[in-house]
């Protein structure tokens, strides 16, 4: 199951949707466009040659907890060592603490390739960089100097410790305790579950970010504080001291991502250090969760990309039945219309997803580095709106598309040895963790649409309307289809706003449909931009033709879904709420 990193597609999408030139102009990374392209080429080579071969090995030989120690397969350990030595660990870590400080858009493109190559592996650096961001934004200067340099080099890794047995989505129920010990530190006690890469021996130390309550904390989310709890205590000179009392007591037995140790962590009077102000823990944690949710959206997309490549290769080789168009001999199955349909739906949806996640990543760059305050605020609003779409739409699609890829294989896809089944198993978690997709839909409906009276949603649709008008000169039919989709989206935004005001429960019932309609519609607008930009891609006419055909396939086979979503928003919620729970 070979993996080919889609470098040309990524570069084209970076220029078209990631606004690469503007991102490099306003950032302080020191990159130019040629150097950014070289970074992608090297990241692709690492993904193909080093990471991808470990994917199957890690699935068959998952992480093991024995005698209090978590170990992974030696091939994975060697790949991580190579990853760290090559300097990839600090790609988007802040330069002032030893990272490379590359733009989020460039880093996101690299992360797609690494997630495609080995999702389980990619979770370790992703969570470490999330922890780096939270510490860099909210911790004291002393804490930053102590923890960030080795984390930016991935000599130390990082984790998020939110979930407890009784506190999943509802973090108001967090019960872990933090008791002052009299010297400025705290004793942290409690159990956390579903902690990705919660323990291992690949790094010298692990920096756990833990949500816990002080003795006098109020109930609810306002009583939650954030603490740094290292696996090994850190001496004043930066050397490692005694083992802290934070241990993995069990590894979860999971459907997929077997190489990633998902731990039950037990903290027993473990030494920890308060980050920022007491009671602000959840707000601080959301600093890393936004980037993590973008990362998870990329994960769902990336696994589906590898599944598509796997299915495409099989369809070009598998000979089965005569062509319905005629002929006497059996043909490869890629010639059968339904197989082509499945492959094109995958390819087109993947292109739209890539466009949206790069738009979100570029918004991160502009929100941090654009010289104009108004532009920074607009980028932050755009980012807030896109994050739940990228996370939920890309991962729901990831599950659907990966299953479609398995379907291309027929019965062989259901056999583990072909590799399709692993991708189906691995991708499934992406719709669940870092906030289930139902929570993402509620976030889009409430905080990101109703809270600003739809201003950001309408602004994105206005931008897409401009694309539709430019498209009219190149393809009037596609432009008209896009205009109709945008009108339907505007109507749904207005409906959601009215429902949220009159009956929030009704709006919540329609939130899933709203998120998917907006994702599908904005994806169409993005592919319309690609249709227009394809001729100037620099990758030749065959590449340009492929981009245009991909857009046409999306408009024909993916975009029509919006009519179902719009109908559900207009009248489906009432039917849902009318059913008594005892009849479910």
C-alpha positions in Angstrom: 0.0 0.0 0.0 2.3 2.7 -1.3 1.6 6.4 -0.6 2.4 9.2 -3.0 2.4 12.6 -1.4 0.3 15.0 -3.6 2.9 17.8 -3.7 1.6 19.5 -6.8 -1.9 19.5 -5.5 -0.8 20.9 -2.2 1.3 23.6 -3.8 -1.6 24.6 -6.1 -4.0 24.6 -3.1 -1.6 26.6 -1.0 -1.3 29.3 -3.6 -5.1 29.3 -4.4 -6.6 28.9 -0.9 -3.7 29.3 1.5 -2.8 32.7 0.1 0.8 31.6 0.2 2.3 34.8 -1.2 0.4 37.0 1.3 1.1 34.7 4.2 4.8 34.8 3.5 4.7 38.6 3.0 3.1 39.3 6.4 4.8 36.6 8.4 8.3 36.6 9.9 9.4 33.1 8.9 12.0 34.3 6.4 10.6 31.9 3.8 10.0 32.7 0.1 7.8 30.8 -2.2 10.6 28.6 -3.6 11.8 27.7 -0.1 8.2 26.8 0.9 8.0 24.5 -2.1 11.3 22.9 -1.1 10.0 22.3 2.4 7.0 20.5 1.0 9.2 18.4 -1.3 11.3 17.3 1.7 8.3 16.7 3.9 6.8 14.5 1.1 10.0 12.5 0.8 10.0 11.9 4.6 6.3 10.9 4.5 6.8 8.4 1.6 10.1 6.9 2.5 10.2 6.9 6.3 6.7 7.2 7.8 4.5 5.4 5.3 6.3 2.0 5.7 5.6 2.0 9.4 1.8 2.4 9.1 1.0 -1.3 8.7 3.7 -2.4 11.2 2.3 -0.1 13.9 -1.3 -1.4 13.3 -0.2 -5.0 13.6 2.1 -4.4 16.6 0.4 -1.8 18.7 1.6 0.0 21.8 2.1 -2.2 24.9 2.0 -1.4 28.6 4.1 -3.9 30.6 5.6 -3.5 34.1 4.6 0.2 34.2 6.4 1.0 30.9 4.7 1.8 27.6 6.6 0.8 24.5 6.0 1.0 20.7 7.3 -1.1 17.8 11.0 -0.4 17.1 10.2 0.7 13.5 8.0 3.5 14.9 10.7 4.5 17.4 13.3 4.7 14.6 10.9 6.8 12.5 10.4 9.2 15.4 14.1 9.6 16.0 14.6 10.3 12.3 11.7 12.8 12.4 13.3 14.7 15.3 16.8 14.6 13.9 15.5 16.0 10.6 14.1 19.0 12.5 10.4 18.4 11.5 9.3 18.5 15.1 9.6 22.2 15.3 8.0 23.2 12.0 5.4 25.5 13.4 6.8 25.9 16.9 7.8 29.4 17.9 11.3 30.4 16.7 12.2 32.2 20.0 12.1 28.8 21.8 14.0 26.8 19.2 11.2 26.0 16.7 11.2 27.0 13.0 8.1 29.2 13.2 6.9 28.3 9.8 3.5 29.6 8.7 0.5 27.6 9.8 -0.5 27.1 6.1 2.8 25.6 5.1 2.9 23.4 8.3 -0.7 22.2 7.6 0.3 21.0 4.1 3.2 19.1 5.7 0.9 17.7 8.3 -1.5 16.3 5.7 1.3 14.2 4.2 2.5 13.0 7.6 -1.1 12.1 8.7 -1.6 10.2 5.4 1.6 8.3 5.9 0.9 7.3 9.5 -1.9 8.8 11.5 -1.0 7.1 14.8 2.5 8.5 14.6 1.4 12.0 13.6 -0.7 12.4 16.8 2.5 12.7 19.0 4.0 15.8 17.4 0.5 17.3 16.8 -0.4 17.2 20.5 3.1 18.4 21.5 2.7 21.5 19.3 -0.7 22.1 20.8 0.8 22.0 24.3 3.6 24.3 23.1 1.0 26.8 21.9 -1.0 26.8 25.2 2.2 27.3 27.3 3.6 30.0 24.9 0.3 31.9 25.1 -0.6 31.6 28.8 2.3 30.4 31.0 4.7 32.5 32.9 8.0 33.4 31.4 9.8 31.1 33.8 7.6 28.2 32.7 8.1 29.0 29.1 11.9 29.0 29.5 11.8 25.8 31.4 9.5 23.7 29.2 9.3 25.1 25.7 12.8 24.7 24.3 12.9 20.9 24.7 9.3 20.6 23.6 10.0 22.6 20.4 12.7 20.1 19.6 10.4 17.2 20.6 13.0 16.0 23.1 10.0 16.3 25.4 6.4 15.7 24.2 3.1 17.1 25.4 -0.4 15.8 26.1 -3.9 17.2 26.8 -5.5 15.8 29.9 -9.2 16.8 29.9 -11.5 13.8 29.9 -12.4 11.9 33.0 -14.7 8.8 33.3 -17.7 11.1 34.3 -16.6 14.2 32.3 -16.4 13.8 28.5 -18.1 16.5 26.5 -19.3 18.1 29.7 -16.1 19.3 31.3 -18.0 21.1 34.0 -17.9 17.7 35.7 -14.1 17.6 35.9 -13.2 16.3 39.4 -9.4 16.1 39.4 -8.0 18.0 42.4 -5.1 20.4 42.8 -4.0 21.2 46.3 -1.3 23.9 47.1 1.7 22.3 48.6 3.1 25.5 50.2 6.1 26.1 47.8 4.2 27.5 44.8 3.5 24.1 43.3 0.4 21.9 43.6 -0.4 18.3 44.3 -2.6 17.0 41.5 -4.8 13.9 42.0 -7.3 12.2 39.8 -7.8 10.0 36.8 -7.8 11.1 33.2 -8.9 8.8 30.3 -8.4 8.7 26.5 -5.0 10.5 26.8 -3.3 10.1 23.4 0.4 9.3 23.7 0.0 9.7 27.5 3.1 7.6 28.2 5.9 6.2 26.1 9.7 6.1 25.9 10.3 8.0 22.7 11.1 11.3 24.4 13.1 12.2 27.5 10.1 13.7 29.3 6.4 14.2 28.8 4.7 17.5 29.7 1.1 16.8 30.7 -1.4 19.7 30.6 -4.0 18.8 33.1 -7.4 20.4 34.0 -8.1 20.2 37.7 -9.9 22.1 40.6 -8.4 24.0 43.4 -10.0 23.3 46.9 -12.0 26.5 46.9 -13.0 26.4 43.2 -16.6 27.1 42.3 -18.6 24.4 40.6 -18.8 24.3 36.8 -16.3 25.4 34.2 -15.3 28.6 36.1 -13.7 26.4 38.7 -11.3 24.6 36.3 -7.7 25.6 36.3 -4.8 24.4 34.0 -1.6 22.8 35.4 1.7 21.7 33.9 2.5 18.2 35.3 5.8 16.8 33.9 6.5 13.0 33.9 9.9 13.8 35.3 10.4 16.8 37.6 12.7 19.4 36.1 15.7 20.8 38.1 16.6 24.4 38.2 19.4 23.9 35.6 16.9 22.2 33.2 18.1 18.6 33.9 15.6 15.9 34.8 15.0 15.0 38.4 12.7 12.5 40.1 9.9 10.6 38.5 6.6 12.4 39.2 3.6 10.4 40.4 1.8 10.5 37.1 1.4 7.0 35.5 -0.4 5.2 32.7 -2.3 2.5 34.5 -4.0 1.1 31.4 -4.0 1.3 27.6 -7.3 1.4 25.8 -8.1 -1.4 23.4 -9.2 0.6 20.3 -10.7 0.0 16.9 -7.8 1.7 15.2 -4.6 3.8 15.6 -3.1 0.9 17.4 0.4 2.3 17.3 -0.7 5.3 19.4 -0.9 4.5 23.1 -4.2 5.8 24.4 -3.8 5.9 28.1 -5.7 5.9 31.4 -3.6 8.3 33.4 -3.5 8.3 37.2 -2.2 11.3 39.1 -1.5 10.7 42.8 -0.3 13.9 44.5 1.8 14.5 41.4 3.6 17.8 41.4 2.1 20.4 39.1 2.4 24.1 38.3 -0.5 26.5 37.7 -0.7 28.1 34.3 -1.9 31.7 34.3 -4.8 32.5 36.5 -6.9 30.1 38.5 -10.3 29.4 37.0 -9.2 30.0 33.4 -8.1 26.5 32.6 -10.8 25.7 30.0 -10.3 29.0 28.2 -6.5 28.3 28.1 -7.0 24.8 26.9 -9.1 26.1 24.0 -6.0 27.8 22.7 -4.6 24.4 21.8 -8.0 22.8 21.0 -8.6 25.2 18.1 -5.3 24.2 16.5 -6.0 20.6 17.5 -9.4 20.6 15.8 -7.8 22.0 12.6 -5.3 19.1 12.9 -8.0 16.5 13.4 -9.9 17.8 10.3 -6.6 17.4 8.4 -6.3 13.8 9.8 -9.8 12.8 8.6 -8.9 14.3 5.2 -5.5 12.7 5.1 -6.5 9.2 5.8 -9.2 9.5 3.1 -6.6 10.7 0.7 -4.5 7.6 1.3 -7.5 5.4 1.0 -8.4 7.1 -2.3 -4.9 6.5 -3.7 -5.1 2.8 -2.6 -8.5 2.3 -4.2 -7.3 4.1 -7.4 -4.3 1.8 -7.8 -6.4 -1.3 -7.3 -9.1 -0.1 -9.8 -6.3 0.3 -12.4 -5.1 -3.3 -11.8 -8.2 -5.4 -11.0 -9.7 -7.0 -14.2 -13.3 -7.9 -13.9 -16.2 -8.2 -16.4 -16.6 -6.7 -19.8 -17.2 -3.0 -20.3 -20.9 -2.0 -20.5 -19.9 0.1 -23.5 -19.1 -3.0 -25.4 -16.1 -5.2 -26.2 -15.4 -8.9 -25.8 -12.8 -9.0 -23.1 -12.8 -8.2 -19.4 -11.5 -4.7 -18.4 -10.0 -3.2 -15.4 -12.7 -2.0 -13.0 -11.8 1.7 -13.4 -13.7 1.5 -16.7 -17.0 0.6 -15.0 -19.1 3.8 -14.4 -19.9 3.1 -10.8 -16.3 2.6 -9.8 -15.4 5.8 -11.6 -18.3 7.5 -9.7 -16.9 6.4 -6.4 -13.3 7.5 -7.2 -14.4 10.9 -8.6 -16.6 11.6 -5.5 -13.5 10.8 -3.4 -11.2 12.9 -5.5 -13.5 15.9 -5.7 -14.4 15.9 -2.0 -10.8 15.7 -1.0 -9.9 18.7 -3.2 -12.7 20.7 -1.5 -11.6 19.6 2.0 -8.0 20.5 1.3 -9.1 24.0 0.2 -11.1 24.7 3.4 -8.4 23.5 5.8 -5.8 25.6 4.0 -8.2 28.6 4.2 -8.4 28.0 7.9 -4.7 27.7 8.3 -4.1 30.9 6.4 -6.6 32.6 8.7 -4.4 31.6 11.6 -1.4 33.3 10.0 -3.3 36.5 9.2 -4.9 36.6 12.6 -1.4 36.6 14.2 0.7 38.5 11.7 -1.3 40.8 9.4 -0.2 44.4 10.1 -3.8 45.7 10.0 -5.8 45.3 13.1 -9.1 45.1 11.2 -7.7 42.4 8.9 -6.5 40.5 12.0 -10.0 40.6 13.5 -11.6 39.5 10.3 -9.2 36.6 10.0 -10.0 35.5 13.5 -13.7 35.6 12.8 -13.1 33.6 9.6 -11.0 31.1 11.5 -13.6 30.6 14.2 -16.3 29.9 11.6 -14.2 27.5 9.5 -12.7 25.4 12.4 -15.9 23.4 13.2 -16.6 22.9 9.5 -13.0 21.7 8.8 -13.1 19.4 11.9 -16.6 17.9 11.4 -17.2 18.0 7.6 -13.7 16.7 6.8 -14.0 13.8 9.4 -17.6 12.8 8.6 -16.5 12.8 4.9 -13.3 11.0 5.9 -15.4 8.1 7.2 -17.7 8.1 4.2 -14.9 8.4 1.6 -12.7 5.7 3.3 -15.6 3.4 3.2 -16.1 4.2 -0.5 -12.5 3.4 -1.1 -13.0 0.0 0.6 -16.1 -0.5 -1.6 -13.9 -0.2 -4.7 -12.0 -3.2 -3.5 -15.2 -5.3 -3.2 -14.7 -8.3 -1.0 -10.9 -7.8 -0.9 -11.4 -4.6 0.9 -12.9 -6.4 3.8 -9.7 -8.5 4.1 -7.2 -7.0 6.5 -4.2 -7.9 4.4 -5.2 -5.5 1.6 -4.8 -2.5 4.0 -8.2 -0.9 3.2 -9.7 -2.1 6.5 -7.0 -0.4 8.6 -7.8 3.0 7.0 -11.5 2.5 7.7 -10.7 1.7 11.3 -8.1 4.4 11.8 -10.2 7.3 10.4 -13.3 6.6 12.5 -11.9 8.2 15.7 -11.5 11.6 13.9 -15.2 12.3 14.0 -15.2 11.6 17.8 -12.2 13.1 19.5 -11.3 16.8 20.1 -15.0 17.5 20.4 -17.5 15.2 18.7 -18.9 16.4 15.4 -22.3 17.1 17.0 -20.5 19.5 19.3 -18.8 21.1 16.3 -22.3 21.6 14.7 -23.6 23.3 17.8 -20.6 25.5 18.0 -21.1 26.6 14.4 -24.7 27.2 14.9 -24.5 29.0 18.2 -21.1 30.7 18.8 -20.1 31.2 15.2 -23.4 32.1 13.6 -26.1 33.2 16.0 -23.6 35.1 18.3 -22.7 37.5 15.5 -26.1 37.5 13.7 -24.6 35.6 10.8 -22.1 38.4 9.8 -19.2 36.0 9.3 -21.3 33.5 7.4 -22.7 36.1 5.1 -19.3 37.6 4.5 -18.0 34.2 3.4 -21.0 33.8 1.1 -20.5 37.3 -0.3 -16.9 36.3 -1.1 -18.1 33.1 -2.8 -20.7 35.2 -4.8 -17.8 37.1 -6.3 -16.2 33.8 -7.4 -19.5 32.8 -9.0 -19.6 36.0 -11.0 -16.0 35.5 -12.2 -16.8 31.9 -13.1 -19.7 32.9 -15.4 -17.4 33.9 -18.1 -15.6 30.5 -18.1 -18.6 28.2 -17.5 -22.0 29.7 -17.2 -23.6 26.4 -16.2 -21.3 25.9 -13.2 -21.7 29.6 -12.2 -25.5 29.3 -12.2 -25.3 26.1 -10.1 -23.0 27.9 -7.6 -25.3 30.9 -7.4 -28.2 28.6 -6.6 -26.2 26.9 -3.9 -25.2 30.3 -2.4 -28.8 31.4 -2.4 -29.8 28.2 -0.6 -27.0 28.8 2.0 -28.1 32.3 2.7 -31.7 31.1 3.2 -30.4 28.5 5.7 -28.3 31.0 7.6 -31.5 33.2 8.0 -33.5 30.2 9.0 -31.0 29.1 11.6 -30.9 32.7 13.1 -34.7 32.8 13.3 -34.9 29.3 14.9 -32.1 30.1 17.4 -34.0 33.2 18.6 -37.5 31.5 18.7 -36.5 28.0 19.8 -32.8 27.1 20.3 -33.7 23.4 20.5 -35.1 23.5 17.0 -31.9 25.2 15.8 -29.8 22.5 17.5 -31.8 19.8 15.8 -30.8 21.3 12.5 -27.2 22.1 13.4 -25.7 19.0 11.7 -27.5 19.8 8.4 -26.4 23.4 8.6 -22.7 22.5 9.1 -22.8 20.1 6.2 -24.6 22.5 3.9 -22.1 25.2 4.6 -19.1 22.9 4.2 -20.5 21.5 1.0 -21.3 25.0 -0.4 -18.0 26.6 0.6 -16.2 23.6 -0.8 -18.0 24.3 -4.2 -16.9 27.9 -4.1 -13.3 26.8 -3.4 -13.3 24.4 -6.4 -14.8 27.2 -8.6 -11.6 29.2 -7.7 -9.5 26.2 -8.7 -11.4 26.0 -12.0 -10.5 29.6 -12.7 -6.9 29.3 -11.5 -6.0 26.0 -13.1 -4.6 27.5 -16.3 -2.0 29.4 -14.3 -1.0 26.5 -12.0 2.4 26.0 -13.6 2.0 22.3 -13.6 1.0 21.8 -17.2 -2.2 21.4 -19.1 -3.0 17.9 -17.9 -2.9 19.1 -14.3 -5.2 22.0 -15.3 -7.6 19.7 -17.0 -7.7 17.5 -14.0 -8.6 20.4 -11.7 -11.4 21.5 -14.0 -12.8 18.0 -14.3 -12.6 17.6 -10.5 -14.6 20.8 -10.0 -17.2 19.6 -12.6 -17.5 16.2 -10.8 -18.0 17.9 -7.4 -20.8 20.2 -8.8 -22.5 17.1 -10.4 -22.1 14.5 -7.6 -21.3 16.3 -4.3 -22.9 19.7 -4.3 -26.5 18.4 -4.9 -26.4 17.2 -1.3 -27.1 20.7 -0.2 -30.7 20.5 -1.2 -31.3 17.7 1.3 -29.6 19.7 4.0 -31.6 22.8 3.2 -34.8 20.8 3.3 -33.9 19.4 6.7 -33.2 22.9 8.0 -36.4 24.3 6.7 -38.7 21.6 8.1 -36.9 18.5 9.4 -36.2 19.7 13.0 -39.9 19.8 13.9 -40.3 16.1 12.9 -37.2 15.2 15.0 -38.4 17.0 18.1 -41.9 15.7 17.8 -40.8 12.1 18.5 -40.9 11.3 22.3 -37.7 10.0 23.6 -39.4 6.8 24.8 -40.2 6.0 21.2 -36.6 6.1 20.0 
